[in-house]
Amino acid sequence: MAAYTIILIKTCSKERFNTNFQVYALGWVLADRNGFKVESHSGGLMGMLSLNLMVPDLNPASSMIMGINVLEKIKI
């Protein structure tokens, strides 16, 4: 049993980012973008969204956490 799921690559991603593979692995999305391996994980709770992004070959990592008002968006 594999600990990953292969994700179909959309044509726009293949053309825009030169993507050859994309898999979902235990909460992380692993893909190649313009020849570099990219690891990302996103999530959220009521009122918050987050995104973690790493590019091991270049050694950068970034995290973004946003506060949002979901109720305002859906007019409740």
C-alpha atoms as an extended CHARMM CRD file, in Angstrom:
* protein
*
        76  EXT
         1         1  MET       CA              0.0000000000        0.0000000000        0.0000000000  PROA      1               0.0000000000
         2         2  ALA       CA              1.4110000000        3.3850000000       -1.0000000000  PROA      2               0.0000000000
         3         3  ALA       CA              1.3200000000        6.3830000000        1.3360000000  PROA      3               0.0000000000
         4         4  TYR       CA              0.4770000000        8.7440000000       -1.5180000000  PROA      4               0.0000000000
         5         5  THR       CA             -2.2190000000        9.4240000000       -4.0950000000  PROA      5               0.0000000000
         6         6  ILE       CA             -1.4080000000       10.5140000000       -7.6460000000  PROA      6               0.0000000000
         7         7  ILE       CA             -3.2190000000       13.7300000000       -8.6070000000  PROA      7               0.0000000000
         8         8  LEU       CA             -4.1490000000       14.3530000000      -12.2340000000  PROA      8               0.0000000000
         9         9  ILE       CA             -2.3270000000       17.3850000000      -13.6290000000  PROA      9               0.0000000000
        10        10  LYS       CA             -4.5100000000       20.0480000000      -15.2080000000  PROA      10              0.0000000000
        11        11  THR       CA             -3.4380000000       21.2300000000      -18.6550000000  PROA      11              0.0000000000
        12        12  CYS       CA             -3.0680000000       24.8220000000      -17.4060000000  PROA      12              0.0000000000
        13        13  SER       CA             -0.6550000000       23.7010000000      -14.6330000000  PROA      13              0.0000000000
        14        14  LYS       CA              1.4030000000       21.6560000000      -17.0840000000  PROA      14              0.0000000000
        15        15  GLU       CA              1.7180000000       24.5990000000      -19.4690000000  PROA      15              0.0000000000
        16        16  ARG       CA              2.2140000000       27.3270000000      -16.8570000000  PROA      16              0.0000000000
        17        17  PHE       CA              4.5470000000       25.5670000000      -14.3920000000  PROA      17              0.0000000000
        18        18  ASN       CA              6.0420000000       22.8150000000      -16.5750000000  PROA      18              0.0000000000
        19        19  THR       CA              4.6440000000       20.2460000000      -14.1020000000  PROA      19              0.0000000000
        20        20  ASN       CA              5.4400000000       16.5590000000      -14.6320000000  PROA      20              0.0000000000
        21        21  PHE       CA              4.1350000000       15.0520000000      -11.3720000000  PROA      21              0.0000000000
        22        22  GLN       CA              1.8480000000       15.9150000000       -8.4890000000  PROA      22              0.0000000000
        23        23  VAL       CA              0.9560000000       13.6410000000       -5.5620000000  PROA      23              0.0000000000
        24        24  TYR       CA             -0.8960000000       13.9230000000       -2.2420000000  PROA      24              0.0000000000
        25        25  ALA       CA              1.1700000000       12.3960000000        0.5640000000  PROA      25              0.0000000000
        26        26  LEU       CA             -0.1370000000       12.3530000000        4.1470000000  PROA      26              0.0000000000
        27        27  GLY       CA             -1.5010000000       15.9040000000        4.0510000000  PROA      27              0.0000000000
        28        28  TRP       CA              1.2250000000       17.3460000000        1.8330000000  PROA      28              0.0000000000
        29        29  VAL       CA              1.0820000000       18.0280000000       -1.9100000000  PROA      29              0.0000000000
        30        30  LEU       CA              4.3730000000       17.1790000000       -3.6370000000  PROA      30              0.0000000000
        31        31  ALA       CA              4.9270000000       18.4480000000       -7.1700000000  PROA      31              0.0000000000
        32        32  ASP       CA              7.5360000000       19.7940000000       -9.5240000000  PROA      32              0.0000000000
        33        33  ARG       CA              7.2630000000       23.3850000000      -10.6770000000  PROA      33              0.0000000000
        34        34  ASN       CA              9.6440000000       24.6100000000      -13.3750000000  PROA      34              0.0000000000
        35        35  GLY       CA             12.1090000000       21.8200000000      -12.5340000000  PROA      35              0.0000000000
        36        36  PHE       CA             12.0670000000       22.2700000000       -8.7360000000  PROA      36              0.0000000000
        37        37  LYS       CA             10.4060000000       19.9510000000       -6.2130000000  PROA      37              0.0000000000
        38        38  VAL       CA              7.7520000000       21.8640000000       -4.2560000000  PROA      38              0.0000000000
        39        39  GLU       CA              6.1520000000       20.6730000000       -1.0130000000  PROA      39              0.0000000000
        40        40  SER       CA              2.9920000000       22.4040000000        0.2360000000  PROA      40              0.0000000000
        41        41  HSD       CA              0.3440000000       21.9610000000        2.9100000000  PROA      41              0.0000000000
        42        42  SER       CA             -2.7500000000       24.0640000000        3.4180000000  PROA      42              0.0000000000
        43        43  GLY       CA             -5.5570000000       24.0880000000        5.9100000000  PROA      43              0.0000000000
        44        44  GLY       CA             -7.9450000000       26.2190000000        7.8140000000  PROA      44              0.0000000000
        45        45  LEU       CA            -10.3930000000       26.6800000000       10.6330000000  PROA      45              0.0000000000
        46        46  MET       CA            -13.3250000000       29.0410000000       10.9590000000  PROA      46              0.0000000000
        47        47  GLY       CA            -11.8600000000       32.4870000000       10.4000000000  PROA      47              0.0000000000
        48        48  MET       CA             -8.3450000000       31.3420000000        9.4210000000  PROA      48              0.0000000000
        49        49  LEU       CA             -6.5440000000       29.9360000000        6.3730000000  PROA      49              0.0000000000
        50        50  SER       CA             -2.9330000000       28.7610000000        6.2230000000  PROA      50              0.0000000000
        51        51  LEU       CA             -0.4220000000       27.7110000000        3.5720000000  PROA      51              0.0000000000
        52        52  ASN       CA              3.0530000000       26.2530000000        4.0890000000  PROA      52              0.0000000000
        53        53  LEU       CA              5.3560000000       26.0680000000        1.0700000000  PROA      53              0.0000000000
        54        54  MET       CA              8.8720000000       24.6260000000        0.7940000000  PROA      54              0.0000000000
        55        55  VAL       CA             11.3090000000       24.3040000000       -2.1160000000  PROA      55              0.0000000000
        56        56  PRO       CA             14.0550000000       21.9710000000       -0.8100000000  PROA      56              0.0000000000
        57        57  ASP       CA             16.4060000000       22.4570000000       -3.7910000000  PROA      57              0.0000000000
        58        58  LEU       CA             16.5430000000       26.2300000000       -3.2050000000  PROA      58              0.0000000000
        59        59  ASN       CA             16.2350000000       25.9440000000        0.6020000000  PROA      59              0.0000000000
        60        60  PRO       CA             13.4630000000       28.5400000000        1.0670000000  PROA      60              0.0000000000
        61        61  ALA       CA             10.3130000000       27.9630000000        3.0820000000  PROA      61              0.0000000000
        62        62  SER       CA              7.4060000000       30.2760000000        3.7250000000  PROA      62              0.0000000000
        63        63  SER       CA              4.1850000000       30.2130000000        5.6920000000  PROA      63              0.0000000000
        64        64  MET       CA              1.1450000000       32.3770000000        5.2320000000  PROA      64              0.0000000000
        65        65  ILE       CA             -1.6630000000       32.6630000000        7.7620000000  PROA      65              0.0000000000
        66        66  MET       CA             -4.7110000000       34.7870000000        6.9510000000  PROA      66              0.0000000000
        67        67  GLY       CA             -7.6410000000       35.8920000000        9.0470000000  PROA      67              0.0000000000
        68        68  ILE       CA            -10.8930000000       35.8760000000        7.0870000000  PROA      68              0.0000000000
        69        69  ASN       CA            -14.5550000000       36.4610000000        7.7930000000  PROA      69              0.0000000000
        70        70  VAL       CA            -16.3160000000       33.5160000000        6.1420000000  PROA      70              0.0000000000
        71        71  LEU       CA            -19.7830000000       34.5780000000        7.2750000000  PROA      71              0.0000000000
        72        72  GLU       CA            -19.4280000000       37.9010000000        5.4600000000  PROA      72              0.0000000000
        73        73  LYS       CA            -18.5080000000       36.1210000000        2.2120000000  PROA      73              0.0000000000
        74        74  ILE       CA            -21.5740000000       33.8740000000        2.1860000000  PROA      74              0.0000000000
        75        75  LYS       CA            -23.9940000000       36.5880000000        3.4450000000  PROA      75              0.0000000000
        76        76  ILE       CA            -25.2970000000       34.8270000000        6.5810000000  PROA      76              0.0000000000
